[in-house]
């Protein structure tokens, strides 16, 4: 029983739940993080997406069971390794999906529809898009973007268009980094085995993925920089006039959010180093948890953003 519980937990991939923190973006950057009723709705949204993402990962594992057995790391997953039956996994997935749908209805009809879109996207990816080059990357990125939009729908607060564009660029960057790392991991395989393991990888070259990664890493930096310059965060806005000399330009006193560009730049560079030097990136959440400097950077960025938005006020 204990062994089954452990394997079931592994099947759910709880590390992947970290991606769902994206639902907090809307209330964080609109200065509403401490609005308790809204915060509670977003927490429920986070739990819904955590359960739903696990359910969809199980479905994906069922579709990929034969391919995963050929993969150097994925072959140790519970289904590919034969630790759990497909029927058992399917039952767990169905239960989690039903719970997610019930939870989404409790938030709002719009959120429920968004959850249905998320399910459709994942099923389409597992059955179709993952086998088509470029569309597989776009589908992966769309799943990240939907999480941010889900936070908007759950909270009824809207984020800046520049932050939306940052999310799009960053999502594409992470999806491309995932494909780049997968290609490196199984580059020793023949073209035939490579296509059997992940069909789209046979249509990508390392040089092409490098160009893609460069484009969207740069785009993420530019969009985020514009967001920090143009955004006017809410929050408590405790005046720092006693600490700032009067002769400083007003623009300097209003644009403190631009300070967060520093950890963002370092984070992008560190992640690129993980992809190219350490040959990681296949699993963004695994990279984040295993790379202490990168994890520290994300924590510093989060705390710094909260301090600037809710104390200084931008």
FENCORLIN-V654434 format. One record per helix or strand of 2 or more residues. SS is the DSSP state (alpha for helix, beta for strand). FROM is the first residue (numbers start at 1). LEN is the number of residues. If there is no record, write none. Layout:
ss=(SS & SS)
from=(FROM & FROM)
len=(LEN & LEN)
//
This chain:
ss=(alpha & alpha & alpha & alpha & alpha & alpha & alpha & alpha & alpha & alpha & alpha & alpha & alpha & alpha & alpha & alpha & alpha)
from=(2 & 14 & 36 & 65 & 74 & 86 & 109 & 129 & 135 & 161 & 191 & 199 & 206 & 250 & 256 & 284 & 292)
len=(11 & 16 & 28 & 4 & 3 & 22 & 19 & 3 & 21 & 25 & 7 & 5 & 25 & 5 & 21 & 7 & 21)
//
